Amino acid sequence: MAHLLSNVATVRLDSEGDAITDYSNNINSVVVDGGNALVEDTGIGDNRRTEVPDIKPIQSITLNGFIDTTSEALVSSLVEGTSLAKTVEILQISGQYLSGEGMPEAVQRSLPIGLQTFSLTLHSADTTGFIRTSVASS
């Protein structure tokens, strides 16, 4: 079976003007975290700790990349902080998209010495999480 290659992947986020912008050429790593958290439900009569899956999956997407004139405005505005969710759409392979609204957190930017880099995590902003679909969101 063939391994999946990243040459078909794209990463798009909404910019300050709410236009969906392709940042694929700036991204060198995308990590999607998911799964349900565990909630302790140990009863008073239990002789060992017990846990059950939480009701909502925890999802986050971490992006790492390089800063250029396209990504600089996005990263600079996020480093300063925002209360607005960002629309994210990732084409994983042909016909498989991951999209939704994510709250930016853990935004980092390197100092302007040499090749500048950034890292940001988008935590799912609503109860549906990031949705896997076969259709682009926009």
N, C-alpha and C positions, 0 to 999 in steps of 0.2 A: 504494500500500500504506500502511496506517495505521501511525503510530508507536506504540510501546508507551508507556503512561502508568504512572506510579508509584502512582496512586490505588488499585490493587488489590493492591499489594505489602504484605507483612507481614514483620516481623523478630521472631523469638522466640528467647530464650535461656533456659537453665535458671538459676534463681536460687539463692541460698544454700541453700534448702530442697529443691533438686532439682526444683522444680515449673517447668514450662515457662511462661514469662511473656512476654506480648506487649509489645514495646518500640516498636512501629511509630510511635506518636504522638511519640516522642522522637527518632527517626532522621531526619536530613535528607539523608544520603548513604550509599550502600553501593557499595563497589568490590570486585569479585572479580578477583583476579590468578590466572593459571594458566599452563599450558604446561610443557614439560620444560626443565630446565637442560641446558646443554651441558657435556660432559666432554672434556677434551683427550685425544686418542689418537695424537698425533704419534709416529711410529716413528723409530728412529735413522737409517734410510735415506731418510726423507721430505725433500723439499726445500721444503716449506711446512707450516705448522701445520694440523692436521686435528682436527675435533671430531665427536663423535657425541652424539645425544640421551641424556640420563640415563634410568635405568629407571623413575623415579617422577615423576609430575607434581608441580610445586611449586604449591601452592594456598594462598591466603590471602584472607581477607575483612576489609576495613577498614570500620568503622562510625564515622560521625560523627553527633553529635546534641546534644540539649539535656538538661540535668539537671533533673529534677523529683523528686518524692518516690518515684516508681517506680524511676527509673534511678539515683538517688543511692546506694542501698545496693549495687547491683551495681558501679558505677564505683568507689566508695570501697574495696570489698574487692579489686578488681583492681589498683588503684593500689598498695596495700600488698603485692601479690604473692601468687601462688597456684601450687601445683604441680598443680592439678586442671584437666582439660580442661573446656570448656564445650560443652554441646550447643547447636548452632545450627540453625535452620530458617528459610529465607527463601522466601517465596512470591513468585516473580518475576512471573509472570502467571498467569492462571487455569489450574490444572492443571500448573504447572511449579514444582517445589520444588528447592531446593538445601539439603542437610542433611548433618550429620556432626559430628564432635568437633573442636574447635579449642582450641589452647593460646593463652591471651591473652598478647600481647606489645605493646610500644610503647603502653602505656596512658597517656593524657594527660587531665588535667582542668584547666579554667581556674580561676583564683582566684575567690573569691566576691565579685566586683565586677560588677554588672550581670547580664546574662543569662549563666548558666553553661553551658559546653559541655564535651563530652568527645570523645575519639577513641580507638579501640582496634583492634588488628589481631588476628585469630584465625588462627593458622597451623595448617594441617591436622595433626591429632595422630596419624594412623595412615596406613598404607600405601595405603588406598583413596582418600584425599583426601575432598573434599566430593562427595557423590553427587547427580546430577541425576535426579529421579524425578517421577512424576505423582501420587504419594500422600504425604500428610502423614505425618511420622514419629511423631506422637502424637495 
